[in-house]
Amino acid sequence: MVTWLMIAAEAREFEGILKRVGDVRPLKWPGAAFSRDVAWNNSRCFLVANGPGPTLVKRALERKPKVDRILSIGFCGALDPALRIGDIVVSGEVPQGVGASFVQGDVVSVDRVAITVQEKCELRTATGAAVVEMESAAVAQKAREWDVPFGCVRVVSDAAGEDLPLDFNQYRDADGRFERTRIALAALSRPFTVLPGLVRLDRHCRRAAERLGEFLANCEN
């Protein structure tokens, strides 16, 4: 039986997976804000999330786990204007037995949320990457150190041609986690501008999580 380690930033990025797995058990994982042990596609899978950015990834991966493969998964922002909400982007080796559509493209990791169309355009020009996110480079580095096969599967939650409704970088704590109470207060203080945008982003994230779960459910180990 193959044992996978799937690393995401937030627990909600696993929602589409958790809907499709059989046995879900609590998992004690030092340094992780969220962790589960699940049966997935005739394999065992550890789902671990510890917040956005490389610092929190490294904190969750201080010790080498006994796993056969590591996968960085979760939401991402599109840099390629052709990508739409819910599109799957795979970097590196393509998973076997894929029954759902996907795009193969480069992923760039930065330790901040790409907020504006201009910032996404500049990242696209500078890197040629298809999407941007915050963790996969740190996960890949650990996989190389441990000599464990690594892959990256991301799902688009915001398009290249849209600004995010709020500068989330202003609402991260000293460790890099998003301060949800402050974000909620910022939204309530601007109910006719920020709040509708956050509702729309939440809807996009729910759709993205569902698409990610659907995609991974169609992959063979």
C-alpha positions in Angstrom: 0.0 0.0 0.0 1.3 3.4 -1.0 1.3 6.1 1.7 0.9 9.7 0.6 1.5 13.0 2.3 -0.7 15.8 1.0 0.2 19.3 2.1 -2.2 22.2 1.8 -2.4 25.6 3.5 -5.9 25.4 4.9 -8.2 22.6 6.0 -10.9 23.8 3.5 -8.7 22.8 0.6 -9.3 19.2 1.6 -13.1 19.4 1.6 -13.5 17.9 -1.8 -11.2 15.0 -0.9 -12.9 14.3 2.5 -16.2 14.0 0.8 -14.9 11.1 -1.3 -12.8 9.1 1.1 -13.9 6.2 3.3 -12.3 6.0 6.7 -11.3 9.4 8.2 -9.3 9.2 11.4 -7.7 11.9 13.7 -4.0 12.2 13.1 -1.4 13.6 15.6 1.0 15.6 13.5 3.4 17.9 15.4 3.4 21.4 14.1 0.2 21.1 12.1 -3.0 23.1 12.6 -5.1 20.4 10.8 -4.3 16.7 10.1 -6.2 13.6 9.2 -5.4 10.0 8.3 -7.6 8.8 5.5 -8.1 5.8 3.2 -7.8 7.1 -0.4 -7.8 5.1 -3.7 -6.7 1.9 -2.0 -3.9 3.8 -0.3 -3.2 5.6 2.9 -3.1 9.3 2.9 -2.0 11.9 5.5 -3.7 15.3 5.0 -1.8 18.1 6.7 -2.4 21.8 6.7 -0.6 24.4 8.8 -1.4 27.8 7.2 0.0 29.8 4.2 3.6 30.3 3.3 7.0 28.5 3.5 7.6 29.2 7.2 4.5 27.3 8.3 5.3 24.5 5.8 8.7 24.0 7.3 7.3 24.0 10.8 4.9 21.1 9.9 7.7 19.2 8.1 10.4 19.4 10.7 10.6 15.6 10.9 10.7 13.2 8.0 7.5 11.1 7.9 7.3 7.5 6.7 5.6 8.2 3.4 6.2 7.1 -0.2 5.1 10.2 -2.0 4.5 13.9 -1.3 1.9 16.0 -3.0 1.5 19.8 -2.6 -2.2 20.6 -3.2 -4.7 23.4 -2.8 -5.9 26.7 -4.2 -3.9 29.0 -6.5 -4.3 32.2 -8.4 -4.2 32.1 -12.2 -1.4 33.9 -14.0 -2.4 32.5 -17.4 -5.4 34.5 -18.6 -6.8 31.3 -20.3 -7.3 29.6 -16.9 -10.7 29.7 -15.3 -12.1 29.1 -11.8 -11.9 25.3 -11.0 -9.2 24.5 -13.6 -6.6 22.0 -12.4 -2.9 22.7 -13.0 -0.4 19.9 -12.5 3.3 20.7 -12.3 5.8 17.9 -13.0 4.8 14.3 -13.4 1.2 13.8 -14.5 -0.8 11.5 -12.1 -1.7 8.2 -13.6 -5.2 7.2 -14.6 -6.5 10.8 -14.8 -10.1 10.9 -15.9 -10.6 14.6 -15.5 -9.2 17.5 -17.6 -6.1 19.4 -16.4 -3.4 21.7 -17.6 0.3 21.0 -17.2 2.1 24.2 -16.3 4.7 25.8 -14.0 3.8 26.9 -10.5 5.5 29.8 -8.8 5.6 30.2 -5.0 5.7 33.6 -3.3 5.3 34.4 0.4 2.4 36.7 -0.2 -1.0 36.7 -1.8 -1.0 38.1 -5.3 -3.8 40.6 -5.0 -4.1 42.7 -8.2 -4.3 42.0 -11.9 -1.1 44.0 -12.3 0.8 41.9 -9.8 -0.4 38.7 -11.5 0.6 40.1 -14.9 4.1 41.0 -13.6 4.6 37.5 -12.1 3.5 35.9 -15.4 6.0 38.1 -17.3 8.8 37.4 -14.9 8.4 33.7 -14.5 6.2 32.3 -17.3 4.3 30.4 -14.6 0.7 29.4 -15.1 -0.3 29.9 -11.5 0.9 31.4 -8.2 0.6 30.0 -4.7 2.5 30.1 -1.4 3.7 26.7 -0.3 4.8 24.2 -3.0 8.4 25.4 -3.3 8.9 24.8 0.4 7.2 21.4 0.2 9.3 20.5 -2.9 12.5 21.4 -1.0 11.7 19.1 1.9 10.8 16.3 -0.6 14.3 16.7 -2.2 16.0 16.6 1.2 14.2 13.4 2.1 14.5 11.9 -1.4 10.8 11.3 -1.6 8.9 11.7 -5.0 7.1 15.0 -5.2 4.2 16.4 -7.2 2.0 19.5 -7.3 -1.7 19.7 -8.1 -3.4 23.1 -7.8 -6.9 24.4 -8.6 -7.6 27.9 -9.6 -9.7 29.9 -7.1 -9.1 33.4 -8.6 -8.6 34.3 -12.2 -5.7 36.3 -13.7 -8.1 39.1 -14.8 -9.6 39.8 -11.4 -8.4 41.7 -8.3 -9.0 40.1 -5.0 -11.5 42.0 -2.8 -9.1 42.7 0.0 -5.3 42.8 0.6 -5.0 39.7 2.7 -1.3 40.3 3.2 -2.3 43.0 5.7 -4.2 40.5 7.8 -1.5 37.9 8.5 -0.1 37.4 12.0 3.5 37.1 13.1 3.6 33.4 12.0 2.0 34.2 8.6 -1.5 32.8 9.3 -4.6 34.8 8.2 -6.4 36.6 11.0 -10.0 35.8 10.2 -11.5 38.0 12.7 -9.7 41.1 11.3 -10.7 40.0 7.8 -14.4 39.8 8.9 -14.2 43.2 10.5 -12.7 44.7 7.4 -15.5 43.2 5.3 -18.2 44.5 7.7 -16.7 47.9 7.6 -17.2 48.0 3.8 -20.4 46.0 3.2 -21.0 47.3 -0.3 -17.6 46.8 -1.7 -15.4 44.2 0.1 -18.2 42.0 1.5 -19.7 41.0 -1.9 -16.2 40.3 -3.2 -15.4 38.0 -0.2 -18.7 36.1 -0.7 -17.8 35.6 -4.4 -14.3 34.4 -3.5 -15.7 32.0 -1.0 -18.0 30.6 -3.7 -15.0 30.2 -6.0 -13.1 28.4 -3.3 -15.9 26.0 -2.6 -16.1 25.2 -6.3 -12.3 24.8 -6.5 -12.2 22.4 -3.5 -14.9 20.3 -5.1 -13.0 20.2 -8.4 -9.8 19.2 -6.7 -11.4 16.4 -4.9 -13.0 15.2 -8.1 -9.7 15.3 -9.9 -7.8 13.4 -7.3 -10.5 10.8 -7.0 -9.9 9.9 -10.6 -6.1 9.4 -10.2 -4.5 6.1 -9.7 -1.6 5.6 -7.3 
